[in-house]
Amino acid sequence: MYAPTPDDWHEANRARWDERVAIHAAGDYYDLDAFRAGKDALRDFELAEVGDVTGRTLLHLQCHIGLDTLSWARHGAAHVVGLDFSEPAVETARGLARSLGLPPERAAFVVADVYDAAQAVPDSSYDVVYTGLGALNWLPDVDRWAEIAASLVAPGGFLYLAEFHPLTDCLDDATGSMITYDYFSRDPWVDETPGTYADFDAETVHNRSVEWQHPVGEVVSALAAAGLRIDFLHEHDASLFARYPALKRHADGYYRFAADRPRIPMMYSIKASRPVSG
């Protein structure tokens, strides 16, 4: 038997994210001044794996404050749409778009739950459906997510997912060297830790969160069952942040273990295409 999902999971998570928008917008982690000045928010492997988006339409699910979304517009996407359930996050993203001179015809943002995306976004399908790191863990049902995301991929288009590897949630927090937690757990993980990954010391009030672990096989199978063809599954030996104290930041900005330690996957990426009918 799995532990029941708390009734307040959605309300608690949204309150947590709403409160952290202002912290993220003002802090060094996202560095909005540098972003406005031209800094790219996308990771090098994402750019290489997604490829040229010039002239294409792109939907970003769970976009937070829109930096990745707007970066795709900067890389030539004809029209980008970002969706997030946090109204303060979407308002911040809209403000960023205006400051970059991107009108709604180029960059639009929608307040909606990802499970309601098909009814909330302005178009019925997109050339690229993108979802970035740290998104799936907030969703209890990855099969439902895959069905909705796949339904928004245009024929000849594809879904691209970059995500933290669930193996990292199984290792001990102190050293990242011992298997401590169950990889196949389906129980909701309830946490009350204050602060945020962008500022561990930030003073916060809404600290309750409910998250889920989704093994890589579950994600791949859900996308395949939703009618998409898996083009690749890549695993990456680095993290965007110091998930464990033993991780060190390298010159490329990623965090890795020392060279004398065996490597493990800390991020993964999937491209899944919708074939052209006929």
N, C-alpha and C positions, 0 to 999 in steps of 0.2 A: 504494500500500500504506500502511495505517495502522500507526503504531507499536503494538506489542503492549501490552496492559494488564498492568501488573506483577502478579505472583501475589499480592503482599502488600497489594494496594490496600485491601481491606476491613479487614484487621487493622491496617494503618498508620493509616487514617483513624479507626478507633474508638479506638485508643490516643491519638491526638492529641486527639480530642474528650473522652475520659475525663479526661485531664490538665487540660484547660482549664475543666472544670465548676467546680472550686473557685475558680479565678481569676475567672470570670464571676460566681459567686455572691457573692464578697466585694468586687467592684469597683464603681466609680461608673457604668460604662456601663449595666448593668442596674438598679442602684440598688434592691435588693430592699426596703430599708426604705421608700422612697417608694412602691414597688409595693404593699407591704402596707398602706400608709396610704391607698391609693386611686388612685394614678397609673395611667393607662391605658397599656398597652403597644402598643395597635393604632394604626395610622396613620389619619389622617383620611380618606384616599381609600379605604382598606379598609372602614371603617365605612359610608361612603356607598355603595360599590359592592355590598357584601354585603347591606346593608339590615337590617331588623329580624329578629333571630334568636330573639325571645321564643317560648318553648315548643318550639323546634326542637332536634333532635339534631345534634351537630357532631363530626366527626373531624378532628383535626389531625395530619397526617403530618409526621414529622421535627420534632418539637416542641421539641427541646432541653430547657431547664429549665422550660418550661411557661407562661411569662408570657403569650404570646398566647392559648394555650388557656384559661387561667383568666380572661383578660380577656373572652373570649366568654361564659363563664359569668356574669361580672358584668353583661354586657349582656343577660342574660335567657335564654340557651340552657338548655333543660331538662336536658340531659345532654351533657357534653363528654368526649371521649376523646383523650388525647395519646399518640402513639407515637414512640419514638426508640430507636436501637440502642445508646445509651450508658446503662448501668445507673446510674452516678453522676448523670447528668442526670435520669433518671426518678425516682430517689430524692429529688433536690432538688425536683422538681416535686410529688411527693407530699407532701413536707414543707410546701411553700408552700400547697398545697390545705388541709392540716390547719390551718395558721396562719390561713387565711381562713375557717375554719369550713365548708368545702365537703366533705361526705362523698363516698365513692366513687360513690354513686348520682347525684351531680351532676357530679363531676369524677374520672375514672379515668385512670390512666396505665399504659402497657404497654411492656415492653422487647422490642423485636423489630426486625428489619430491615424497611425499607419494602417490599421485595419479598415479604415474608412477611405483609404486613398483613392480607390477607383471612382468613388462618387464625388470626391473633393477636388481633384486636380482638374485643370481646365481642358485637357485633351484626353482622348480615349486611349492613346498609346504613344510611346516615345521610342526613338532610335536606341537610346541607352537608358536603362534604369540602374542607378548607382546607389549603393549604400556603403557608408564608411565605417571606420573602426569604432567599436564600442556601441553598437546599436542592437544587435540581436539579443544580448543578455537582458534587455529590458522587456522582452516579449515572452509570454508564457507558451504560445502556440506557434512553432516555426512552420508547421505545415500550412496553417492558415496564411501566415506571412508569405510563404512561397507562392501560394495560389494567387494572392492579390498582386504581388510584385510581378509574377509571370504574366498575368492578364494585361499588364500595362506595357509589356514589351511588344513593339511593332514587328510584323513579319520582316525578317531580315535583320532585326536588331538583336540586342543582347542585354542581359543583366550582368553587372559586375559588382562583386562583393569583396571588400577587404575587411578583415576582422581579426581580433585578437584570438589566438589559438586557445581552445578550452583546456589544453594540457596545462597551461600556466596557472589555472585555477586549482589544479590538483596537487601542486607542490607546496611545501612548507613556506610560510611567509618570511621566515628569518634568513634562510640560505638558498631557497629554490633548488634544493638538491635531493629532497626526500618526497616520495609519494605519500601524501597525507590525506587527501580528500578523494572521494569517489568520482572518477571520470564520467560514469554513467548515471550519476544522480539526476533525478528529475524533480527533486524537491525545490520549492522556492527558497531562495537565500535572502533572509531578512537581515538588514544591517542598520545600525544607528550611528555610524561614524560621522562626526562633523567634518567640516571643511570640504575640499574638492580636490580632484587630481591636479587642477590648475593652481591651487594654493592650499596646501595641506593645513596651514595655520589660520585660514579664514574663519571668522566667527559666523556661524550659521545656526538657524533655528529649526528649519525643516530638514531633519537628518534621516528620517526613516526612508528606506528604499527596499524594494523587493525585486530580485533579479533571478534569472534562470541560466543554467548551463546547457548548451546545445552542442553535443559532440559533432565533429566534422562530418561523420557519416550520415547523421540525421539531416544536416543541412543539405548535403549533396543529394541525398535520396528525395528530400522534399522538393527540390528544384526539378529533378528528373521526373517525379510524379506529376508535377505541374505542367509538364509538356515541353520543358526546355532541354536542349542538348548540352551536356557538359563539355565544354571545349578544353578546359584545364582546371586543375587544382594545384596551386603552388603553395609551398610552405616556406616561411622566412625565419631566419635564425636571430632576429633582432626584435626589439620592442621600441615603442615611441616614448616610453617613460621608464623610470627605475622601478620596475615591478618588484624586484628584490634588491636588498642592499648591495649584493655582490655584483650587480650589473654596473657597467661603466659606460659613460657616454663617449662615443667615438667621433672622429672628425666629421663624419657624414651626418651627425645628429642622432643616430640610432644608439640604443643601449644594448650591450652584449655582455656575455660572460667573458672571463679571461680566456686567453688562447689555450691554456692548459686544461680547460674543462671541456667535457663532451658537450656538443651543441644539442639544443632541442628547438623545435619550432615554437616561436612566440607570436607569430602572425601567420595568417593564410589568406589566399585570394582565390576567387572562383570567377570564371567567365562562363556563362551559360546562354546559348543562343536560341532564338525562335526561328526555325526554318521558314523560308518564303513558301507560301502555299502554292502547290502545284509544281 
